């Protein structure tokens, strides 16, 4: 398939490499062109604007920072659907983590643009519109991922998808290039809601791990041995095994920015308010994340919960 990919960052770049290895042609755009050009050696084709992807690609995948970035990439002056044209695009798959309400609004706008693109030129020429043209518009699939950079590199991401069942089914073979599973959670927005549930669990767990590491260190225990001491017990988890070393050692390459958690948990809080859901643990985590931002830790590694507690890491 001819695929477009917007956002070859820490997560996006390994996902693109998996697509190329699976035999797809991948056209890549990034706001910072050098990040896209870094994939030329892997076989990717670089474009100057998202709009260029519309005439070349059946499916366009997004992996950008936030809802504002998604909106600009798709609907901006040089966006994928700028100028009321959908081109060849049949599906937009958004791997970004954004609010469910924004996802639903974007899906409606994309469908409207595609309908105009289908109706306009045919009506102007006085021809009958082909049966079904423009009736469904562009299929929007919200497909946030979990598994981090390690999962993207290994091709074992978990993808939680929202959208029409037929659209999710159509793009699933593409998504399997870098995922262990694709789960259809419901209509548009359901994938984003599921990702909020994921981030609720992840951030609360990391905050608890940081507290445990801090307690161990301040009690004179070698906190780095918690991975071994708790292995196989109820407290053991993938997060424990990954983040205890990151919280007790220095000099490890970052696997994501702390500010990403703050963005997602702010969205969790807003969604909890909208739905009347009591979330006292997430409310506490939200304050920890805000404190971290105030301490200048926004660009720090995801393990920066330990720094909010001001417990020194090892060398």
Secondary structure as GFF3:
##gff-version 3
##sequence-region A 1 315
A	DSSP	beta_strand	2	6	.	.	.	ID=ss1
A	DSSP	alpha_helix	12	21	.	.	.	ID=ss2
A	DSSP	beta_strand	25	29	.	.	.	ID=ss3
A	DSSP	alpha_helix	33	37	.	.	.	ID=ss4
A	DSSP	three_ten_helix	40	42	.	.	.	ID=ss5
A	DSSP	beta_strand	45	46	.	.	.	ID=ss6
A	DSSP	alpha_helix	50	54	.	.	.	ID=ss7
A	DSSP	beta_strand	59	62	.	.	.	ID=ss8
A	DSSP	alpha_helix	67	75	.	.	.	ID=ss9
A	DSSP	three_ten_helix	82	84	.	.	.	ID=ss10
A	DSSP	beta_strand	91	94	.	.	.	ID=ss11
A	DSSP	alpha_helix	100	125	.	.	.	ID=ss12
A	DSSP	beta_strand	139	146	.	.	.	ID=ss13
A	DSSP	alpha_helix	148	154	.	.	.	ID=ss14
A	DSSP	beta_strand	157	162	.	.	.	ID=ss15
A	DSSP	alpha_helix	165	175	.	.	.	ID=ss16
A	DSSP	beta_strand	179	186	.	.	.	ID=ss17
A	DSSP	alpha_helix	190	218	.	.	.	ID=ss18
A	DSSP	three_ten_helix	223	225	.	.	.	ID=ss19
A	DSSP	alpha_helix	226	229	.	.	.	ID=ss20
A	DSSP	alpha_helix	238	248	.	.	.	ID=ss21
A	DSSP	alpha_helix	258	275	.	.	.	ID=ss22
A	DSSP	alpha_helix	280	294	.	.	.	ID=ss23
A	DSSP	three_ten_helix	302	304	.	.	.	ID=ss24
A	DSSP	alpha_helix	305	308	.	.	.	ID=ss25
###
